[in-house]
Amino acid sequence: MSIVPDSANVGVPPRNMVFDHDAGRARLPFFEGNVLTNAMFVVFSGVFPDGERFFLDSVRAFRKEIEDPTLKARVSGFIGQEALHGREHERLNRLFAERGLAVAVPERLIRSALAVLKRAPKRQQLAATIFMEHFTAALAEQWLTDARFHATTEPEAMKLWLWHAVEELEHKSVAYDVFEAIGGTRAERAQGAALTLGVVIPAVLAAWAVVFLREARIRDLRDHARGMGLLFGRGGFLTGVVRQLPSFLRPRFHPADHDTRALEAEWHEKLFGDAGLLNAEFRNKAALAA
């Protein structure tokens, strides 16, 4: 008897996680307490809700053109995962706002940037999505492997990022496989990357600057320089992410070529195993296992 593909049995299960964001009491709980690195996480969380909605909408626009039942199931899982990521980041953003952080700035700027992307043809929106998914997958790998991030981030505050990272790696190929299924070309892929770099990245960098400047103090120049080193120095948090981006333009690029299956398996056990770190937050575990 054949098994009908669904999002869980094709490896993209939408896990309904509900985090106690207020459990991490520190106002800026991320990455060595540095203002620049903390601002980065505020901006990431600020851009994710609208960004995730853009991703799932760009993929959903081609859902009816997909014939392969396994890919259809993976698309359903992708949409479910991205919707839940957006919901939890919205909850975290409300807490940031209550604590006086300028999270409304990245929310507003990413909304404006995505409004520009939405004027492009649907295929071009999907091409931009696959580039942003490539970036997010590289970022997710960093969240899971950076020892300094793990050692210096408040444990409760880190839970959301670990869950988000694992699921980004689980679905990192879905939007790209939809792009290939509709006959997407390398030229369209390059155009999607250029559109993202020209519209979205400037909005994110501007938001980062504003959030940082509202928290920074002039006399802390040495600490700000340390933050730049933590992010962009040798072995920096974003150095490895940036290094992965050019592979997107290779003629035979595919997200799965960068194999993260062992890393995913390691963190599946740590987060969702019998003694998983996130079992208390995992509200539909029994349903997905059925």
RODOGU-616834 format. One record per residue (C-alpha): residue in three letters; x, y, z. Coordinates in steps of 0.05 Angstrom, whole numbers, padded with zeros to 5 digits, always signed. Layout:
// residues N
alaXYZ...
END
This chain:
// residues 290
met+00000+00000+00000ser+00031+00066-00022ile+00035+00124+00027val+00001+00188+00005pro+00052+00244+00009asp+00039+00297+00062ser+00083+00351+00091ala+00105+00309+00150asn+00126+00247+00111val+00163+00287+00058gly+00206+00321+00111val+00174+00390+00116pro+00128+00385+00177pro+00096+00450+00201arg+00110+00448+00276asn+00062+00491+00316met+00110+00522+00367val+00088+00572+00419phe+00146+00606+00455asp+00146+00644+00520his+00184+00703+00493asp+00180+00740+00559ala+00219+00685+00594gly+00284+00716+00567arg+00281+00778+00611ala+00342+00815+00584arg+00324+00874+00540leu+00377+00855+00489pro+00393+00782+00501phe+00432+00763+00438phe+00504+00749+00421glu+00552+00773+00474gly+00508+00832+00492asn+00539+00874+00437val+00494+00931+00412leu+00511+00920+00339thr+00498+00845+00340asn+00435+00854+00382ala+00409+00904+00331met+00420+00852+00277phe+00373+00803+00312val+00320+00857+00323val+00323+00873+00249phe+00320+00800+00228ser+00258+00789+00271gly+00228+00854+00246val+00234+00835+00172phe+00213+00762+00179pro+00137+00766+00184asp+00126+00805+00120gly+00185+00769+00087glu+00156+00701+00103arg+00088+00721+00075phe+00122+00744+00011phe+00157+00677+00005leu+00096+00635+00015asp+00054+00679-00032ser+00106+00675-00087val+00107+00599-00083arg+00032+00592-00074ala+00022+00631-00139phe+00047+00570-00178arg+00016+00515-00135lys-00035+00495-00189glu+00020+00485-00240ile+00055+00432-00197glu+00039+00361-00219asp+00086+00320-00176pro+00049+00299-00112thr+00112+00298-00070leu+00130+00370-00089lys+00058+00390-00076ala+00064+00361-00005arg+00130+00397+00005val+00098+00462-00017ser+00043+00453+00034gly+00095+00442+00088phe+00135+00502+00065ile+00073+00547+00069gly+00055+00520+00138gln+00126+00528+00165glu+00134+00599+00138ala+00066+00620+00165leu+00084+00595+00235his+00152+00629+00232gly+00118+00695+00216arg+00069+00687+00273glu+00122+00674+00325his+00166+00731+00301glu+00106+00777+00304arg+00097+00757+00377leu+00171+00770+00391asn+00167+00837+00355arg+00111+00859+00401leu+00156+00845+00460phe+00213+00883+00429ala+00167+00942+00418glu+00143+00940+00491arg+00216+00943+00513gly+00229+01005+00472leu+00267+00974+00414ala+00257+01005+00346val+00229+00941+00313ala+00177+00983+00277val+00233+01010+00232pro+00252+00944+00199glu+00178+00925+00196arg+00162+00989+00158leu+00223+00988+00112ile+00215+00914+00091arg+00142+00927+00077ser+00161+00983+00029ala+00216+00942-00004leu+00170+00883-00015ala+00117+00929-00044val+00167+00945-00099leu+00181+00870-00111lys+00106+00857-00116arg+00103+00901-00177ala+00148+00851-00214pro+00118+00792-00252lys+00102+00731-00210arg+00160+00691-00239gln+00207+00746-00220gln+00179+00748-00149leu+00192+00673-00144ala+00263+00683-00170ala+00275+00736-00116thr+00246+00688-00064ile+00294+00632-00082phe+00353+00679-00073met+00327+00703-00006glu+00315+00630+00014his+00388+00616-00005phe+00410+00672+00041thr+00364+00649+00097ala+00389+00577+00092ala+00461+00601+00100leu+00439+00644+00159ala+00403+00584+00190glu+00466+00542+00186gln+00503+00597+00223trp+00449+00599+00277leu+00459+00525+00289thr+00535+00522+00287asp+00562+00587+00316ala+00590+00570+00384arg+00594+00642+00408phe+00521+00654+00391his+00501+00592+00432ala+00547+00609+00491thr+00527+00682+00498thr+00453+00685+00480glu+00400+00679+00534pro+00375+00606+00528glu+00301+00622+00526ala+00312+00676+00474met+00351+00628+00431lys+00296+00575+00425leu+00258+00609+00370trp+00320+00619+00327leu+00340+00546+00333trp+00271+00521+00312his+00268+00572+00255ala+00338+00551+00232val+00322+00476+00229glu+00259+00488+00189glu+00294+00535+00141leu+00343+00479+00125glu+00286+00429+00118his+00251+00470+00065lys+00310+00505+00033ser+00300+00471-00034val+00224+00476-00040ala+00217+00545-00073tyr+00275+00528-00119asp+00243+00462-00140val+00179+00500-00156phe+00220+00549-00197glu+00250+00492-00236ala+00182+00458-00245ile+00155+00520-00280gly+00216+00525-00325gly+00254+00580-00289thr+00319+00599-00322arg+00388+00619-00299ala+00376+00689-00327glu+00313+00696-00285arg+00351+00671-00225ala+00404+00725-00235gln+00351+00778-00243gly+00318+00755-00178ala+00385+00761-00142ala+00397+00831-00172leu+00327+00854-00153thr+00337+00830-00081leu+00406+00862-00075gly+00380+00927-00103val+00315+00933-00065val+00312+00889-00003ile+00384+00890+00023pro+00388+00966+00025ala+00323+00967+00066val+00351+00916+00115leu+00418+00953+00122ala+00382+01020+00133ala+00338+00988+00186trp+00400+00958+00220ala+00433+01026+00222val+00373+01060+00253val+00362+01006+00306phe+00436+01007+00323leu+00441+01083+00327arg+00381+01088+00373glu+00414+01041+00422ala+00488+01058+00413arg+00529+01107+00455ile+00586+01147+00424arg+00635+01129+00479asp+00628+01054+00465leu+00668+01057+00400arg+00713+01000+00421asp+00653+00955+00433his+00623+00975+00366ala+00688+00956+00331arg+00685+00890+00368gly+00614+00880+00341met+00638+00890+00270gly+00692+00838+00283leu+00641+00789+00311leu+00599+00796+00249phe+00647+00808+00191gly+00716+00789+00217arg+00752+00723+00205gly+00702+00670+00225gly+00650+00724+00237phe+00576+00709+00243leu+00558+00738+00175thr+00625+00724+00140gly+00607+00653+00124val+00537+00672+00102val+00562+00723+00052arg+00613+00673+00027gln+00558+00625+00007leu+00517+00674-00034pro+00556+00673-00101ser+00543+00598-00110phe+00471+00618-00127leu+00494+00640-00196arg+00529+00575-00214pro+00499+00545-00278arg+00480+00480-00243phe+00464+00509-00175his+00415+00472-00129pro+00405+00487-00055ala+00413+00413-00037asp+00483+00413-00065his+00505+00443+00001asp+00488+00382+00043thr+00462+00399+00113arg+00425+00334+00127ala+00472+00312+00183leu+00465+00380+00216glu+00389+00376+00211ala+00389+00306+00240glu+00432+00329+00298trp+00386+00386+00315his+00322+00346+00304glu+00344+00302+00361lys+00367+00360+00405leu+00303+00400+00395phe+00248+00349+00383gly+00274+00282+00408asp+00250+00246+00471ala+00287+00296+00515gly+00282+00352+00464leu+00296+00424+00484leu+00231+00448+00451asn+00182+00393+00470ala+00145+00439+00518glu+00134+00490+00462phe+00117+00437+00409arg+00040+00437+00408asn+00025+00389+00351lys+00080+00337+00360ala+00031+00279+00369ala-00008+00299+00307leu+00054+00301+00263ala+00077+00233+00289ala+00009+00200+00274
END
